[in-house]
Amino acid sequence: MRFFPLAVLLGLRAWGGFAPSWAQAAAVHGVPLSRYLGRVAAPLLGPSAMASVLLVALLASSDVSTVLLLHPPGQPSLPLTIFTVMANAPEAWTAALCLIYVLAVMVVLGMVRFGLGRWSG
Amino acid sequence: MNPAEFRLEGISKIFGDHAVLSDVSLDFKFGQHTAIIGPSGCGKTTLLRLLAGLDAPTGGEVLLGDQLLSASGHILVPPHARHIGLVFQDLALWPNLSALDNVVLGLPGLRHARSRVRAQALDALERCGILDLANARPGRLSGGQQQRVAIARAIAVRPKFLLLDEPFAGLDLVTKDALFDQIAGLCRALGSTVILVTHDPAEVAQLCERVVVLESGQVVEAGRLGELLQAPQSSLLRRFKAHQQA
């Protein structure tokens, strides 16, 4: 919940990028609101909405109170496991984890780039 | 509804404490292309938006034929029921849709079968000479091609009045001339009447028989451009005449 305002801010920023004339053009042509939202607004807001959800999910999953809330008691949580590995594991393990992290980010960025390329035609 | 003429009677429009239009009365006859010209901020676009039904007048009435469209703070007839096509200043093309889909989405109000809507959209694109770009999105088109898509979307509904809000700003002279010729041909073929908003008197002669000059929210003069230039009342036409003579 703490990160919900961030998602709202990101959503509002995306909505602010909409030209007012797009909705006015829809009004001039009698395009129903549901159709305008479905064909124009939702596809345009989709990428930023997905980014908001991802960002909030990432921040929430790294938040200790969220982890404690969701995680069964008595077992080490994922963030705790990661911190333990980073602090105590051999250097090679930490390096491997960093590489995996970099690869994961590259995959996500590649998917976003592919999606944006398709969106912009 | 008899779309013989658009009429503005005693129109005023006030934003906050700023009067953009003051007691404007005008008529736009069907079949007579008219240009509204004036310096930036004189109320041209506001006037066009009142005609289109995107804004309601603060005072006065907008009529189409004998039907009341808007009156003092109320829009009584929505834009899509006014027999108009509108090309916005920024074109307002939906960026995630192809040229064809931009035109198709503008047609559902006609409640036609899907194939008929598509055929009508393709016909509009062909008339504008961009049928081969039907599947391209606006971001991939040049400025002139985007203008043509916007015009195709506007004429696809076969409007009685085609409202153009400075749609050719930023285009080179050759492209602009070609578009003017194309619009003139389309209007002849479809029986549409142009109401053009521009700040450039040179554009008027290419398309419009009549010109209305606005300054500070009021009509300073109206008539044929050639006649007005003989004894111009507005500073805009006086300056234009001086440039022509120089």
Interface residues (C-beta under 8 A of the other chain):
Chain A: A19 S21 W22 Q24 A25 A26 A27 V28 H29 G30 V31 P32 R35 R39 V40 P43 L44 W119 S120 G121
Chain B: A52 L54 P78 P79 H80 A81 I84 G85 L86 F88 Q89 D90 L91 A92 L93 W94 P95 N96 L97 S98 D101 L105 G106 L107 P108 G109 A136 R137 G139 R140 R153 V157
